[in-house]
Amino acid sequence: MTRNRLIERTMGVVLAVLLSGTIDALPSFAESSDDSTDAEPKGFFTRIELAHGYKTAKDVFQTDRYKPDRPSTVFTPDVDAIYVVFEILPRENPAHILGQLFLEKGDGRPSDTLLYEEGVYLQTSQDSGFLELARPTDGWVPGNYKIRIHIGERVTQASQLGTLRFKVVPSK
């Protein structure tokens, strides 16, 4: 057997072993019940927080940088808006971030209720931004809310990066 033929056979065996391990691993991955879209967004964001507002500062390139003002996951019905303030990884293309605001099921609601969507378009020079979630037309109903965070111009199942949750409690 020539040296080249021996190398070809060895590479074929190694490739077969690697592929068989990968194929065996696929069903267990596919059967995983972990719904990462219901977890807090990670990866694309270096920081993401809910807050009562935001502060602006200039970075070394004189680009606005947004920081959360009074971060919280609990709000009262009298708040005018809730802000999702975030920082993202540097990138070569602009990014469109969308947030879908839901009132979660409960108190007689059989399912989550989509209240509205809000979006922001970030140029490549922008590494931070915010979504302003204004008080819904019917006001902030005490209860649990969630914000599904998406990237792209349209909401699809594949565009969802994760979910943030907050609570609105009655005023004291």
C-alpha positions in Angstrom: 0.0 0.0 0.0 1.4 3.4 -1.0 1.9 6.2 1.5 -0.8 8.4 -0.2 -3.3 5.5 -0.2 -2.6 5.0 3.6 -3.2 8.7 4.3 -6.5 8.6 2.3 -7.8 5.6 4.2 -6.7 7.1 7.6 -8.4 10.4 6.7 -11.6 8.5 5.6 -11.7 6.7 8.9 -11.1 9.9 10.9 -13.8 11.7 8.9 -16.3 8.8 9.4 -15.7 8.8 13.2 -16.1 12.6 13.4 -19.3 12.5 11.3 -20.8 9.7 13.3 -20.2 11.6 16.5 -21.8 14.7 15.1 -24.8 12.8 13.7 -25.4 11.1 17.1 -25.2 14.4 18.8 -27.9 16.1 16.6 -31.0 14.3 18.0 -30.1 15.1 21.6 -29.6 18.8 20.6 -32.9 18.9 18.6 -34.8 17.3 21.5 -33.5 19.9 24.0 -36.4 21.7 25.7 -34.2 24.8 26.5 -36.0 27.8 25.0 -33.2 30.3 24.7 -35.6 32.9 23.2 -37.3 33.1 26.6 -34.0 33.8 28.4 -32.4 37.2 28.7 -30.8 38.4 25.4 -27.0 37.5 25.3 -24.3 37.5 22.7 -25.2 40.5 20.6 -25.6 42.7 23.6 -22.7 43.5 26.0 -25.2 45.1 28.3 -29.0 45.4 28.4 -31.1 46.8 31.3 -34.6 48.1 32.0 -34.7 51.6 33.5 -36.8 54.6 34.3 -34.8 56.7 31.9 -31.3 57.1 30.3 -28.3 59.4 30.4 -26.3 60.5 27.5 -22.5 60.9 27.4 -20.1 61.3 24.5 -17.4 58.7 23.8 -14.0 59.4 22.3 -15.4 59.6 18.8 -18.1 62.1 20.0 -20.8 59.5 19.5 -23.7 59.4 22.0 -23.4 56.6 24.6 -26.6 55.7 26.5 -26.5 54.6 30.1 -29.5 53.5 32.2 -30.9 55.9 34.7 -32.5 54.3 37.8 -32.4 50.7 36.5 -35.2 48.5 37.8 -37.4 45.5 37.0 -40.3 46.9 39.1 -42.3 49.9 38.1 -45.5 51.7 39.2 -48.5 52.6 36.9 -47.7 56.3 37.0 -44.4 55.9 35.0 -44.6 57.5 31.6 -42.2 55.1 29.9 -39.9 52.2 30.6 -36.6 52.1 28.8 -34.6 49.2 27.5 -31.0 50.6 27.5 -28.3 48.5 25.8 -24.8 48.3 24.5 -24.0 46.1 21.5 -20.9 44.6 20.0 -19.1 46.5 17.3 -20.3 45.4 13.8 -19.8 46.1 10.1 -23.5 46.7 9.3 -26.3 48.8 10.8 -28.6 47.0 13.2 -32.4 47.3 13.6 -33.5 46.3 17.2 -37.2 45.7 17.8 -39.0 45.2 21.1 -42.5 43.6 21.4 -44.2 44.6 24.6 -46.5 41.9 26.1 -48.8 41.9 29.1 -48.3 38.3 30.4 -51.2 36.0 30.9 -53.0 36.0 34.2 -55.8 37.8 36.0 -58.3 36.3 33.6 -56.1 36.7 30.5 -55.7 33.2 28.9 -52.6 34.2 26.9 -50.0 36.9 26.6 -51.4 40.1 25.1 -49.2 42.0 22.5 -49.5 45.7 23.4 -47.3 47.1 20.6 -43.8 47.0 19.0 -41.1 49.6 19.2 -37.9 49.8 17.2 -34.6 51.6 16.8 -32.1 51.7 13.9 -28.5 51.9 14.8 -25.7 53.0 12.4 -22.4 51.2 12.5 -20.9 54.0 14.6 -23.5 53.5 17.3 -22.6 50.9 20.0 -25.5 51.8 22.4 -29.1 52.7 22.1 -32.5 52.4 23.8 -36.1 51.5 23.2 -38.7 53.7 24.8 -41.8 51.8 25.8 -44.4 54.4 26.4 -47.3 53.9 28.7 -49.9 51.8 26.8 -53.1 53.6 25.8 -55.0 51.8 28.6 -52.3 52.6 31.1 -49.9 50.3 32.9 -52.1 47.5 34.3 -50.4 46.0 37.4 -49.0 42.6 36.5 -46.1 40.9 34.7 -44.8 42.1 31.4 -42.3 40.9 29.0 -40.4 42.4 26.1 -39.3 40.1 23.3 -36.1 41.5 21.7 -35.6 41.0 18.0 -32.9 41.9 15.5 -33.8 42.8 11.9 -36.5 44.7 10.1 -39.3 42.1 10.7 -40.3 40.0 13.6 -39.8 36.3 13.0 -39.2 33.3 15.2 -35.5 33.3 14.0 -35.1 37.1 14.7 -35.7 36.8 18.5 -32.6 37.2 20.6 -34.3 36.8 24.0 -36.8 38.2 26.5 -36.7 40.7 29.3 -39.3 40.7 32.1 -40.6 43.4 34.5 -43.5 43.9 36.8 -45.8 46.8 37.3 -47.1 47.1 40.9 -49.8 49.3 42.3 -48.7 52.7 43.6 -48.4 53.0 47.3 
